[in-house]
Amino acid sequence: AKGWDLAAVRTIAAAAAGTSADRKELVALIDRAITLRGRTARVP
């Protein structure tokens, strides 16, 4: 199975966040994961 690109997941999450604080927090957490793992981070 192919993994997910965190940048793609972030794009989807950001588009769906709207005004939800929880969803915006998810986007921030994804940003942190990208920073920690590098720009090419993938989730297996």
Chimera marker file (.cmm) of the C-alpha trace (Angstrom):
<marker_set name="trace">
<marker id="1" x="0.000" y="0.000" z="0.000" r="1" g="1" b="0" radius="0.5"/>
<marker id="2" x="1.137" y="3.508" z="-0.731" r="1" g="1" b="0" radius="0.5"/>
<marker id="3" x="1.664" y="6.019" z="2.102" r="1" g="1" b="0" radius="0.5"/>
<marker id="4" x="0.150" y="9.462" z="2.466" r="1" g="1" b="0" radius="0.5"/>
<marker id="5" x="2.173" y="12.592" z="1.768" r="1" g="1" b="0" radius="0.5"/>
<marker id="6" x="1.831" y="14.847" z="4.841" r="1" g="1" b="0" radius="0.5"/>
<marker id="7" x="1.755" y="17.982" z="2.682" r="1" g="1" b="0" radius="0.5"/>
<marker id="8" x="-1.239" y="16.569" z="0.785" r="1" g="1" b="0" radius="0.5"/>
<marker id="9" x="-2.972" y="15.654" z="4.045" r="1" g="1" b="0" radius="0.5"/>
<marker id="10" x="-2.291" y="19.171" z="5.326" r="1" g="1" b="0" radius="0.5"/>
<marker id="11" x="-3.820" y="20.716" z="2.203" r="1" g="1" b="0" radius="0.5"/>
<marker id="12" x="-6.993" y="18.660" z="2.616" r="1" g="1" b="0" radius="0.5"/>
<marker id="13" x="-7.193" y="19.366" z="6.357" r="1" g="1" b="0" radius="0.5"/>
<marker id="14" x="-6.657" y="23.100" z="5.856" r="1" g="1" b="0" radius="0.5"/>
<marker id="15" x="-9.393" y="23.240" z="3.219" r="1" g="1" b="0" radius="0.5"/>
<marker id="16" x="-11.790" y="21.447" z="5.568" r="1" g="1" b="0" radius="0.5"/>
<marker id="17" x="-10.845" y="23.383" z="8.723" r="1" g="1" b="0" radius="0.5"/>
<marker id="18" x="-13.199" y="26.309" z="8.280" r="1" g="1" b="0" radius="0.5"/>
<marker id="19" x="-13.702" y="27.993" z="11.661" r="1" g="1" b="0" radius="0.5"/>
<marker id="20" x="-13.289" y="24.833" z="13.745" r="1" g="1" b="0" radius="0.5"/>
<marker id="21" x="-10.590" y="25.273" z="16.389" r="1" g="1" b="0" radius="0.5"/>
<marker id="22" x="-10.072" y="21.502" z="16.571" r="1" g="1" b="0" radius="0.5"/>
<marker id="23" x="-9.524" y="21.221" z="12.832" r="1" g="1" b="0" radius="0.5"/>
<marker id="24" x="-7.149" y="24.189" z="12.853" r="1" g="1" b="0" radius="0.5"/>
<marker id="25" x="-5.238" y="22.466" z="15.648" r="1" g="1" b="0" radius="0.5"/>
<marker id="26" x="-4.968" y="19.363" z="13.453" r="1" g="1" b="0" radius="0.5"/>
<marker id="27" x="-3.439" y="21.483" z="10.680" r="1" g="1" b="0" radius="0.5"/>
<marker id="28" x="-0.932" y="22.891" z="13.190" r="1" g="1" b="0" radius="0.5"/>
<marker id="29" x="-0.043" y="19.366" z="14.329" r="1" g="1" b="0" radius="0.5"/>
<marker id="30" x="0.475" y="18.275" z="10.725" r="1" g="1" b="0" radius="0.5"/>
<marker id="31" x="2.737" y="21.307" z="10.213" r="1" g="1" b="0" radius="0.5"/>
<marker id="32" x="4.743" y="20.217" z="13.251" r="1" g="1" b="0" radius="0.5"/>
<marker id="33" x="5.011" y="16.652" z="11.922" r="1" g="1" b="0" radius="0.5"/>
<marker id="34" x="6.257" y="17.963" z="8.568" r="1" g="1" b="0" radius="0.5"/>
<marker id="35" x="8.869" y="20.056" z="10.371" r="1" g="1" b="0" radius="0.5"/>
<marker id="36" x="10.006" y="17.128" z="12.510" r="1" g="1" b="0" radius="0.5"/>
<marker id="37" x="10.210" y="14.576" z="9.695" r="1" g="1" b="0" radius="0.5"/>
<marker id="38" x="11.213" y="16.796" z="6.806" r="1" g="1" b="0" radius="0.5"/>
<marker id="39" x="9.287" y="18.060" z="3.813" r="1" g="1" b="0" radius="0.5"/>
<marker id="40" x="9.153" y="14.645" z="2.140" r="1" g="1" b="0" radius="0.5"/>
<marker id="41" x="7.597" y="12.970" z="5.183" r="1" g="1" b="0" radius="0.5"/>
<marker id="42" x="5.164" y="10.202" z="4.391" r="1" g="1" b="0" radius="0.5"/>
<marker id="43" x="2.910" y="8.191" z="6.629" r="1" g="1" b="0" radius="0.5"/>
<marker id="44" x="3.277" y="4.460" z="5.873" r="1" g="1" b="0" radius="0.5"/>
<link id1="1" id2="2" r="1" g="1" b="0" radius="0.2"/>
<link id1="2" id2="3" r="1" g="1" b="0" radius="0.2"/>
<link id1="3" id2="4" r="1" g="1" b="0" radius="0.2"/>
<link id1="4" id2="5" r="1" g="1" b="0" radius="0.2"/>
<link id1="5" id2="6" r="1" g="1" b="0" radius="0.2"/>
<link id1="6" id2="7" r="1" g="1" b="0" radius="0.2"/>
<link id1="7" id2="8" r="1" g="1" b="0" radius="0.2"/>
<link id1="8" id2="9" r="1" g="1" b="0" radius="0.2"/>
<link id1="9" id2="10" r="1" g="1" b="0" radius="0.2"/>
<link id1="10" id2="11" r="1" g="1" b="0" radius="0.2"/>
<link id1="11" id2="12" r="1" g="1" b="0" radius="0.2"/>
<link id1="12" id2="13" r="1" g="1" b="0" radius="0.2"/>
<link id1="13" id2="14" r="1" g="1" b="0" radius="0.2"/>
<link id1="14" id2="15" r="1" g="1" b="0" radius="0.2"/>
<link id1="15" id2="16" r="1" g="1" b="0" radius="0.2"/>
<link id1="16" id2="17" r="1" g="1" b="0" radius="0.2"/>
<link id1="17" id2="18" r="1" g="1" b="0" radius="0.2"/>
<link id1="18" id2="19" r="1" g="1" b="0" radius="0.2"/>
<link id1="19" id2="20" r="1" g="1" b="0" radius="0.2"/>
<link id1="20" id2="21" r="1" g="1" b="0" radius="0.2"/>
<link id1="21" id2="22" r="1" g="1" b="0" radius="0.2"/>
<link id1="22" id2="23" r="1" g="1" b="0" radius="0.2"/>
<link id1="23" id2="24" r="1" g="1" b="0" radius="0.2"/>
<link id1="24" id2="25" r="1" g="1" b="0" radius="0.2"/>
<link id1="25" id2="26" r="1" g="1" b="0" radius="0.2"/>
<link id1="26" id2="27" r="1" g="1" b="0" radius="0.2"/>
<link id1="27" id2="28" r="1" g="1" b="0" radius="0.2"/>
<link id1="28" id2="29" r="1" g="1" b="0" radius="0.2"/>
<link id1="29" id2="30" r="1" g="1" b="0" radius="0.2"/>
<link id1="30" id2="31" r="1" g="1" b="0" radius="0.2"/>
<link id1="31" id2="32" r="1" g="1" b="0" radius="0.2"/>
<link id1="32" id2="33" r="1" g="1" b="0" radius="0.2"/>
<link id1="33" id2="34" r="1" g="1" b="0" radius="0.2"/>
<link id1="34" id2="35" r="1" g="1" b="0" radius="0.2"/>
<link id1="35" id2="36" r="1" g="1" b="0" radius="0.2"/>
<link id1="36" id2="37" r="1" g="1" b="0" radius="0.2"/>
<link id1="37" id2="38" r="1" g="1" b="0" radius="0.2"/>
<link id1="38" id2="39" r="1" g="1" b="0" radius="0.2"/>
<link id1="39" id2="40" r="1" g="1" b="0" radius="0.2"/>
<link id1="40" id2="41" r="1" g="1" b="0" radius="0.2"/>
<link id1="41" id2="42" r="1" g="1" b="0" radius="0.2"/>
<link id1="42" id2="43" r="1" g="1" b="0" radius="0.2"/>
<link id1="43" id2="44" r="1" g="1" b="0" radius="0.2"/>
</marker_set>
